[in-house]
Amino acid sequence: MAMRILRTGVPVAVAGLATLLVTAAPGTAAGYNIVSVTGMDSSAHLVYICDPATDVVTIRVGVYPQPNTTDAVAPRAPQATGSQSGAVCDGTPQTATVSVGGAPLPAERWVRVRVALVTGAGVTAVKQTRKVLMP
């Protein structure tokens, strides 16, 4: 499902995410890990669910400029990055805001936001990439 973020930061496709989160409610979340970007400004706004058995401890974010029609390929290096430790993994929906730093992010341009939930051993438990319109 494509998600478009309005300039106000309100997601257009929140209903689909809400359905996904209700489906993964406690009692059914064992072994279930998801992460979704709900907005982007100078920070990435996320909703995630992770199983305690996965030992997720860190959320990592990379922001990549979306190529335009004159670009041959998208850049491989992130324009901005951020991480946050202390992820709460109890099988219930959690929210997080991860600050990103690096090059200034383009206003009113599309970017790709890559998010990963990473274990204490440095293994990616789940990752997601979303295309988001910067405010």
Protein Blocks (a to p, Z undefined) as FASTA:
>chain_A
ZZdddfkopafklmmmmmmmmmmgghilgopacdddfbdcfbccddddddfklopabdcd
dddddddfklmbdcfbdfbdcddehiacehiacddddddedddddehiacddddddddfk
opafbdcddddddZZ
